[in-house]
Amino acid sequence: MNTATRSASRPAALVNRLVPFVHVADVEASLAFYALLGFETQSIMKDGRGHAFWAMAKSGTGEIMFARASGPIDAGQQAVLFYMYSTDVAGLRKHLLGGGLRDGGVYHGVKGPHDGPRTVFEVARRDYMPAGEMRVTDPDGYVVLVGQLG
């Protein structure tokens, strides 16, 4: 069944879009970080003191929502894992390092001295992502994996 036929046969009541909604310590810090990955702020809501408590950002067909968390973030729990794609992972890594992220070197799969928020690791070639994949941690310590297709 081709995509057009499958789409035509799906009931309208089914989910047709997914937007991650992430609780973060600082909405504006998250917007600034994800801007380095190409996400542009689409909408932002602020409280009476002018602090952002919710925002939506978009890059290409990808979207992400942020909300100020009501408690501490435990990145070690890894409640959210992002997987994104780029057409130039090595170039993106250079861009992120130029944007102030720390160089984590080679990721060995265990917590190391270079782990932590705002860190980008070397591009690794995996069986499932032979063009390359890299690990990045956002301001809250959430892991963002970026793979290169093609």
N, C-alpha and C positions, 0 to 999 in steps of 0.2 A: 504494500500500500504506500503510495507516495505521500509526501508531506501535505500537499493541497487536499487530497482525498481524506487523509487522516484528520486534518483540521476541520474540514467540513462536516465530518461525522461526529465530532466531539461535542457534547452538550455545553452550552454557554455557561452553565453553572460551575464548571470545573475551574480550578486555579489556572491562570494564564500568565502570571508574573510573580517573581520572587524578589523581595528586597530585604537583605539582611538588616536587622534593627539591633544595634549594639549599644550596650550600656558602657559608658566611658567616664573617666574621672574629670576630664575637661573637654567639652565639646569643641571649643575653638582650637585647642592644641591638636585634637584629632583631625579637624578640618585642614589645618596647616600641614600636618603630616601626610594625609591622603592626597592633598594637592600636589605633593611631590610625585605621587604615583599617577597623576593626571586627572584626579577627581576635582570637579568644580562645584562650589557651593551653589545649590539651586534654591534653597529656602532655609531660613534660620529663624528661630523664635527665642526671645530673650525675656528674662524675668524683670521685675520692677527695678532691679539694681543694674540692669544692662548686661547681665551674664547670660550667655547662651545656655539653654537647657535642652534644645532639640534642633536638629538640622538634617537636611537631605543633601547629598552630594551625588554627582553623576559623572561618568566617564564612558563615552561611547554608548554601549547598551547596558553597561553596569551601573547600578545604583546602590547606595548604602545610606542608612539612617543612623544617626547618633542621638543618644539621650544621656543626660547627666545621670550617673548612677546615684542611688540613694545610700550606698555603702561602699566600702573599699573594694577595689578590683583585685582578684586573685588570678593573675595571669598563669600561674602554675597549674591552675585547674583547667585552663584552656577551654573555657566555655564556648569560645568561638574560634574557628579556624577558617581563614579566608584562603581561597585558591583563586588566583587571577592569572591572566595571560597577557603576554607582551610579544611584540614582533621582534624585539631586540633586548633580551635580558641583560646581556653584557653592557650595552649602552645605558640601560635603566640603572644598573648597579653604579656605573660611573656618575650618573646624574644624582643618585641618592647620596653617594659619598660627597659630591660637590655641594649638596644641599644640607650637609651637616650631620648625616648619620655616621655612627661609628663603624669601623671596619672590623667585623667579627672573624675574618679569616675563614678557614675551612670549618664547616659545621661538622662536629663529630657525633652528634646525637645525644650528647650529655651536656648539662649545664657547665659552662666554662667561664673563665675570667672575662671574656669579651661578650658574654650573653647579657641580656637586659634590654630595656626599652631603647628604641631608635638605633637599632643595630642592623647592618646588612652583611650577609655572609657571601662567600665566593659562590660562583655559579658551579653547580654540579651536574654531571650528565647521568641520568637515570635510565633504566631500561624502558620505563613508561614515558620518559620525557628526554629523548636522546639529544634534542637541540639545546637543552639546558633548563635548569630550575634553580631558583635561589630562595633562600629563607631571609625574611625581613621581620623585625619586631617593631610594632607601633608604640606610641607613647605609653600605653597601658601594659605593654609586654605581650599583647596578643600576637600570635604568629600569622604572618602573611606569606604564603608560598606563591611565587610567580614563575610560571612555566612559559617556555617559548615553543610555540607550534611551528612546524615547518623548518 
